[in-house]
Amino acid sequence: MTEVIADLRQKHIEDLELQLAMLPPYRTAGGVKLSRHYGAFLRAGIAAGWFGESGTVEEVTTKAKGESKTTKRFLLNGDEVGDMLPEDVRLLGESVELAYENAVTVDPK
């Protein structure tokens, strides 16, 4: 399975935070993280470059009733996140979340 890049720097953290802020908000259900939580972290990680060349974002423009609409497709190894198995999204999203937490946590020693 694809992994998060090993050498995260401040730029990577800021890019992830920016990408998370641009995604629609999500909530937890009784303290349980919803699947959307992991999807958000995975999409943000892809957009922030945390998966290197394995992750890409495509902009797709469609026309309907004379109006153009541009949407983003978040791909990991060519697979769109929305089409992936939920357990894969959870594992990959958790890996981004854990890498983020490890990177920003200061050792109290």
N, CA, C and O atoms as a DFTB+ gen file, in Angstrom:
436 C
 N C O
     1  1       0.852      -1.187       0.000
     2  2       0.000       0.000       0.000
     3  2       0.892       1.242       0.000
     4  3       1.971       1.245       0.593
     5  1       0.437       2.266      -0.656
     6  2       1.179       3.516      -0.755
     7  2       1.333       4.133       0.621
     8  3       0.433       4.048       1.457
     9  1       2.488       4.759       0.852
    10  2       2.756       5.365       2.153
    11  2       3.013       6.859       2.022
    12  3       3.377       7.358       0.957
    13  1       2.816       7.553       3.127
    14  2       3.114       8.980       3.225
    15  2       4.631       9.151       3.120
    16  3       5.389       8.315       3.611
    17  1       5.070      10.240       2.477
    18  2       6.507      10.487       2.383
    19  2       7.114      10.541       3.778
    20  3       6.466      10.991       4.723
    21  1       8.338      10.090       3.908
    22  2       8.955       9.922       5.220
    23  2       9.514      11.217       5.796
    24  3       9.553      11.377       7.016
    25  1       9.940      12.127       4.960
    26  2      10.662      13.303       5.440
    27  2       9.776      14.550       5.393
    28  3       9.992      15.439       4.569
    29  1       8.783      14.612       6.277
    30  2       7.868      15.756       6.294
    31  2       8.570      16.993       6.842
    32  3       9.302      16.922       7.829
    33  1       8.338      18.107       6.197
    34  2       8.891      19.401       6.586
    35  2       7.752      20.366       6.883
    36  3       6.586      20.037       6.666
    37  1       8.080      21.545       7.375
    38  2       7.080      22.558       7.709
    39  2       6.187      22.866       6.508
    40  3       4.977      23.032       6.665
    41  1       6.760      22.941       5.334
    42  2       5.989      23.204       4.116
    43  2       4.886      22.168       3.935
    44  3       3.758      22.511       3.584
    45  1       5.214      20.897       4.174
    46  2       4.228      19.833       4.018
    47  2       3.083      20.000       5.016
    48  3       1.919      19.792       4.675
    49  1       3.421      20.376       6.244
    50  2       2.407      20.566       7.283
    51  2       1.481      21.726       6.897
    52  3       0.258      21.605       6.972
    53  1       2.075      22.841       6.487
    54  2       1.272      23.998       6.108
    55  2       0.398      23.692       4.892
    56  3      -0.759      24.110       4.837
    57  1       0.942      22.970       3.930
    58  2       0.159      22.600       2.751
    59  2      -1.033      21.722       3.134
    60  3      -2.134      21.903       2.614
    61  1      -0.810      20.765       4.049
    62  2      -1.907      19.898       4.486
    63  2      -2.982      20.711       5.198
    64  3      -4.172      20.542       4.934
    65  1      -2.560      21.594       6.102
    66  2      -3.526      22.407       6.834
    67  2      -4.343      23.282       5.886
    68  3      -5.548      23.449       6.073
    69  1      -3.694      23.834       4.879
    70  2      -4.395      24.646       3.890
    71  2      -5.409      23.796       3.117
    72  3      -6.542      24.224       2.900
    73  1      -5.007      22.616       2.713
    74  2      -5.906      21.736       1.961
    75  2      -7.090      21.295       2.820
    76  3      -8.216      21.228       2.328
    77  1      -6.848      20.994       4.097
    78  2      -7.946      20.614       4.992
    79  2      -8.930      21.768       5.154
    80  3     -10.142      21.556       5.193
    81  1      -8.406      22.987       5.248
    82  2      -9.269      24.158       5.424
    83  2     -10.139      24.408       4.191
    84  3     -11.221      24.984       4.306
    85  1      -9.679      23.984       3.022
    86  2     -10.432      24.220       1.785
    87  2     -11.519      23.174       1.556
    88  3     -12.401      23.380       0.722
    89  1     -11.474      22.057       2.279
    90  2     -12.496      21.023       2.118
    91  2     -13.723      21.353       2.969
    92  3     -13.606      22.043       3.982
    93  1     -14.899      20.864       2.562
    94  2     -16.105      21.123       3.369
    95  2     -15.942      20.555       4.782
    96  3     -15.267      19.543       4.972
    97  1     -16.555      21.201       5.761
    98  2     -16.447      20.712       7.139
    99  2     -17.122      19.358       7.314
   100  3     -18.031      18.996       6.566
   101  1     -16.669      18.635       8.294
   102  2     -17.267      17.345       8.619
   103  2     -17.399      17.256      10.131
   104  3     -16.746      17.999      10.864
   105  1     -18.237      16.357      10.590
   106  2     -18.455      16.187      12.030
   107  2     -18.198      14.742      12.406
   108  3     -18.049      13.874      11.547
   109  1     -18.148      14.502      13.709
   110  2     -18.065      13.134      14.192
   111  2     -19.448      12.720      14.661
   112  3     -20.285      13.570      14.966
   113  1     -19.688      11.441      14.719
   114  2     -20.971      10.920      15.194
   115  2     -20.734      10.293      16.565
   116  3     -20.224       9.177      16.666
   117  1     -21.101      11.006      17.598
   118  2     -20.911      10.485      18.947
   119  2     -19.451      10.214      19.279
   120  3     -19.139       9.251      19.979
   121  1     -18.560      11.057      18.779
   122  2     -17.135      10.887      19.040
   123  2     -16.439       9.931      18.082
   124  3     -15.215       9.806      18.109
   125  1     -17.212       9.255      17.235
   126  2     -16.636       8.327      16.256
   127  2     -16.338       9.104      14.983
   128  3     -17.193       9.830      14.476
   129  1     -15.133       8.950      14.472
   130  2     -14.780       9.644      13.243
   131  2     -15.514       9.005      12.072
   132  3     -15.457       7.792      11.872
   133  1     -16.196       9.832      11.309
   134  2     -16.911       9.355      10.145
   135  2     -15.933       9.073       9.007
   136  3     -14.801       9.559       9.007
   137  1     -16.381       8.293       8.054
   138  2     -15.552       7.970       6.896
   139  2     -15.084       9.237       6.187
   140  3     -13.980       9.284       5.643
   141  1     -15.926      10.255       6.199
   142  2     -15.561      11.526       5.560
   143  2     -14.306      12.135       6.186
   144  3     -13.537      12.812       5.504
   145  1     -14.102      11.897       7.468
   146  2     -12.906      12.384       8.167
   147  2     -11.654      11.823       7.500
   148  3     -10.725      12.567       7.189
   149  1     -11.633      10.528       7.287
   150  2     -10.461       9.889       6.683
   151  2     -10.322      10.286       5.217
   152  3      -9.208      10.462       4.723
   153  1     -11.450      10.426       4.522
   154  2     -11.415      10.884       3.142
   155  2     -10.845      12.290       3.040
   156  3     -10.089      12.594       2.116
   157  1     -11.209      13.154       3.995
   158  2     -10.697      14.527       3.996
   159  2      -9.187      14.539       4.199
   160  3      -8.472      15.255       3.497
   161  1      -8.697      13.750       5.156
   162  2      -7.252      13.694       5.385
   163  2      -6.526      13.101       4.185
   164  3      -5.443      13.564       3.826
   165  1      -7.109      12.085       3.563
   166  2      -6.470      11.483       2.397
   167  2      -6.432      12.468       1.234
   168  3      -5.390      12.634       0.602
   169  1      -7.556      13.123       0.944
   170  2      -7.589      14.094      -0.151
   171  2      -6.619      15.253       0.107
   172  3      -5.906      15.687      -0.798
   173  1      -6.599      15.744       1.340
   174  2      -5.684      16.840       1.675
   175  2      -4.230      16.385       1.540
   176  3      -3.384      17.135       1.053
   177  1      -3.944      15.159       1.972
   178  2      -2.586      14.635       1.847
   179  2      -2.155      14.512       0.394
   180  3      -1.012      14.814       0.053
   181  1      -3.063      14.071      -0.456
   182  2      -2.766      13.962      -1.888
   183  2      -2.493      15.358      -2.457
   184  3      -1.493      15.569      -3.142
   185  1      -3.384      16.300      -2.170
   186  2      -3.249      17.659      -2.710
   187  2      -1.995      18.353      -2.190
   188  3      -1.409      19.179      -2.891
   189  1      -1.581      18.028      -0.976
   190  2      -0.392      18.649      -0.382
   191  2       0.898      17.948      -0.787
   192  3       1.981      18.365      -0.378
   193  1       0.798      16.897      -1.578
   194  2       1.993      16.213      -2.061
   195  2       2.570      15.184      -1.116
   196  3       3.720      14.778      -1.275
   197  1       1.795      14.755      -0.136
   198  2       2.300      13.819       0.871
   199  2       2.511      12.411       0.334
   200  3       3.130      11.587       1.007
   201  1       2.019      12.119      -0.848
   202  2       2.207      10.791      -1.441
   203  2       3.128      10.847      -2.653
   204  3       3.171       9.918      -3.460
   205  1       3.861      11.947      -2.767
   206  2       4.795      12.095      -3.876
   207  2       4.069      11.992      -5.209
   208  3       2.959      12.500      -5.368
   209  1       4.703      11.335      -6.152
   210  2       4.126      11.220      -7.488
   211  2       2.966      10.229      -7.562
   212  3       2.287      10.154      -8.586
   213  1       2.735       9.476      -6.505
   214  2       1.614       8.525      -6.486
   215  2       0.272       9.235      -6.388
   216  3      -0.755       8.692      -6.794
   217  1       0.282      10.455      -5.847
   218  2      -0.955      11.203      -5.668
   219  2      -1.036      12.379      -6.613
   220  3      -0.078      13.139      -6.754
   221  1      -2.174      12.531      -7.258
   222  2      -2.380      13.655      -8.175
   223  2      -3.785      14.209      -8.002
   224  3      -4.689      13.522      -7.528
   225  1      -3.946      15.456      -8.392
   226  2      -5.254      16.102      -8.388
   227  2      -5.542      16.554      -9.814
   228  3      -4.738      17.255     -10.428
   229  1      -6.686      16.149     -10.327
   230  2      -7.108      16.554     -11.668
   231  2      -8.305      17.474     -11.547
   232  3      -9.193      17.257     -10.724
   233  1      -8.319      18.497     -12.371
   234  2      -9.499      19.349     -12.459
   235  2     -10.296      18.924     -13.684
   236  3      -9.765      18.831     -14.791
   237  1     -11.570      18.671     -13.462
   238  2     -12.457      18.227     -14.532
   239  2     -13.555      19.266     -14.706
   240  3     -14.253      19.619     -13.755
   241  1     -13.695      19.748     -15.929
   242  2     -14.740      20.726     -16.221
   243  2     -15.846      20.052     -17.026
   244  3     -15.596      19.412     -18.048
   245  1     -17.064      20.210     -16.543
   246  2     -18.226      19.655     -17.231
   247  2     -19.182      20.796     -17.574
   248  3     -19.206      21.830     -16.908
   249  1     -19.952      20.586     -18.608
   250  2     -20.948      21.578     -19.007
   251  2     -22.333      20.952     -18.905
   252  3     -22.571      19.840     -19.375
   253  1     -23.221      21.686     -18.288
   254  2     -24.613      21.258     -18.189
   255  2     -25.491      22.503     -18.269
   256  3     -25.270      23.482     -17.556
   257  1     -26.469      22.449     -19.130
   258  2     -27.404      23.570     -19.289
   259  2     -26.662      24.880     -19.570
   260  3     -27.053      25.944     -19.091
   261  1     -25.588      24.779     -20.353
   262  2     -24.840      25.971     -20.738
   263  2     -23.894      26.516     -19.685
   264  3     -23.235      27.529     -19.916
   265  1     -23.815      25.871     -18.544
   266  2     -22.926      26.335     -17.477
   267  2     -21.789      25.349     -17.285
   268  3     -21.984      24.135     -17.345
   269  1     -20.602      25.885     -17.056
   270  2     -19.433      25.054     -16.790
   271  2     -19.236      24.896     -15.285
   272  3     -19.429      25.834     -14.511
   273  1     -18.853      23.698     -14.899
   274  2     -18.575      23.421     -13.488
   275  2     -17.250      22.664     -13.418
   276  3     -17.054      21.664     -14.109
   277  1     -16.353      23.154     -12.577
   278  2     -15.061      22.504     -12.407
   279  2     -15.021      21.801     -11.058
   280  3     -15.309      22.405     -10.025
   281  1     -14.666      20.535     -11.074
   282  2     -14.509      19.757      -9.846
   283  2     -13.113      19.157      -9.821
   284  3     -12.438      19.073     -10.847
   285  1     -12.698      18.748      -8.647
   286  2     -11.384      18.132      -8.486
   287  2     -11.542      16.638      -8.254
   288  3     -12.436      16.193      -7.535
   289  1     -10.657      15.879      -8.876
   290  2     -10.578      14.436      -8.649
   291  2      -9.247      14.177      -7.951
   292  3      -8.191      14.570      -8.447
   293  1      -9.301      13.522      -6.813
   294  2      -8.107      13.202      -6.046
   295  2      -7.743      11.750      -6.330
   296  3      -8.497      10.837      -5.996
   297  1      -6.585      11.544      -6.947
   298  2      -6.173      10.219      -7.387
   299  2      -4.948       9.750      -6.622
   300  3      -4.026      10.521      -6.356
   301  1      -4.959       8.476      -6.276
   302  2      -3.804       7.838      -5.657
   303  2      -3.522       6.583      -6.460
   304  3      -4.351       5.674      -6.517
   305  1      -2.366       6.532      -7.073
   306  2      -2.008       5.443      -7.986
   307  2      -3.070       5.269      -9.072
   308  3      -3.369       4.149      -9.487
   309  1      -3.633       6.382      -9.523
   310  2      -4.628       6.357     -10.587
   311  2      -6.051       6.082     -10.135
   312  3      -6.976       6.170     -10.942
   313  1      -6.252       5.749      -8.858
   314  2      -7.591       5.455      -8.332
   315  2      -8.169       6.700      -7.659
   316  3      -7.518       7.314      -6.814
   317  1      -9.395       7.068      -8.038
   318  2     -10.065       8.202      -7.423
   319  2     -10.484       7.828      -6.007
   320  3     -11.023       6.744      -5.786
   321  1     -10.242       8.713      -5.053
   322  2     -10.528       8.420      -3.645
   323  2     -11.971       7.972      -3.453
   324  3     -12.226       7.028      -2.704
   325  1     -12.904       8.620      -4.103
   326  2     -14.319       8.268      -3.959
   327  2     -14.664       6.879      -4.448
   328  3     -15.695       6.328      -4.063
   329  1     -13.823       6.302      -5.289
   330  2     -14.065       4.957      -5.822
   331  2     -13.286       3.877      -5.076
   332  3     -13.407       2.694      -5.395
   333  1     -12.491       4.272      -4.088
   334  2     -11.687       3.303      -3.336
   335  2     -12.546       2.602      -2.282
   336  3     -13.606       3.099      -1.900
   337  1     -12.083       1.461      -1.826
   338  2     -12.769       0.765      -0.739
   339  2     -12.666       1.590       0.545
   340  3     -11.618       2.173       0.820
   341  1     -13.747       1.644       1.335
   342  2     -13.727       2.442       2.562
   343  2     -12.586       2.073       3.513
   344  3     -12.007       2.951       4.154
   345  1     -12.262       0.792       3.606
   346  2     -11.186       0.413       4.529
   347  2      -9.831       0.920       4.051
   348  3      -8.966       1.227       4.871
   349  1      -9.631       1.014       2.730
   350  2      -8.384       1.570       2.201
   351  2      -8.296       3.068       2.479
   352  3      -7.239       3.583       2.845
   353  1      -9.426       3.761       2.299
   354  2      -9.461       5.196       2.585
   355  2      -9.176       5.431       4.061
   356  3      -8.443       6.352       4.422
   357  1      -9.757       4.594       4.910
   358  2      -9.525       4.751       6.350
   359  2      -8.049       4.552       6.689
   360  3      -7.468       5.365       7.408
   361  1      -7.440       3.489       6.186
   362  2      -6.028       3.225       6.484
   363  2      -5.121       4.340       5.977
   364  3      -4.224       4.788       6.692
   365  1      -5.352       4.782       4.755
   366  2      -4.520       5.838       4.183
   367  2      -4.769       7.180       4.858
   368  3      -3.830       7.928       5.127
   369  1      -6.049       7.487       5.134
   370  2      -6.374       8.726       5.841
   371  2      -5.780       8.746       7.240
   372  3      -5.270       9.772       7.691
   373  1      -5.848       7.603       7.927
   374  2      -5.232       7.498       9.254
   375  2      -3.728       7.704       9.179
   376  3      -3.140       8.310      10.075
   377  1      -3.096       7.205       8.116
   378  2      -1.645       7.359       8.004
   379  2      -1.278       8.836       7.840
   380  3      -0.263       9.285       8.374
   381  1      -2.094       9.587       7.108
   382  2      -1.846      11.028       6.966
   383  2      -2.061      11.720       8.302
   384  3      -1.242      12.534       8.729
   385  1      -3.164      11.392       8.958
   386  2      -3.478      12.016      10.252
   387  2      -2.391      11.719      11.279
   388  3      -1.970      12.620      12.003
   389  1      -1.934      10.480      11.355
   390  2      -0.896      10.102      12.318
   391  2       0.429      10.790      12.002
   392  3       1.114      11.263      12.909
   393  1       0.791      10.846      10.723
   394  2       2.037      11.526      10.332
   395  2       1.965      13.006      10.695
   396  3       2.951      13.590      11.143
   397  1       0.793      13.607      10.499
   398  2       0.594      15.011      10.860
   399  2       0.760      15.196      12.372
   400  3       1.497      16.074      12.821
   401  1       0.072      14.364      13.142
   402  2       0.153      14.474      14.605
   403  2       1.579      14.285      15.101
   404  3       2.036      15.024      15.972
   405  1       2.282      13.303      14.556
   406  2       3.672      13.073      14.950
   407  2       4.571      14.252      14.595
   408  3       5.492      14.588      15.340
   409  1       4.300      14.874      13.458
   410  2       5.139      15.977      13.007
   411  2       4.954      17.250      13.840
   412  3       5.902      18.013      14.025
   413  1       3.750      17.476      14.337
   414  2       3.490      18.723      15.065
   415  2       3.534      18.572      16.585
   416  3       3.442      19.560      17.314
   417  1       3.676      17.340      17.058
   418  2       3.743      17.113      18.499
   419  2       5.159      17.357      19.007
   420  3       6.124      16.795      18.489
   421  1       5.268      18.194      20.017
   422  2       6.559      18.513      20.603
   423  2       6.830      17.559      21.763
   424  3       5.997      17.400      22.656
   425  1       7.991      16.934      21.740
   426  2       8.383      16.049      22.825
   427  2       8.646      16.882      24.078
   428  3       9.481      17.786      24.037
   429  1       7.962      16.608      25.188
   430  2       8.111      17.428      26.382
   431  2       9.467      17.296      27.077
   432  3       9.735      18.023      28.033
   433  1      10.308      16.403      26.627
   434  2      11.612      16.197      27.272
   435  2      12.618      17.235      26.871
   436  3      13.760      17.196      27.329
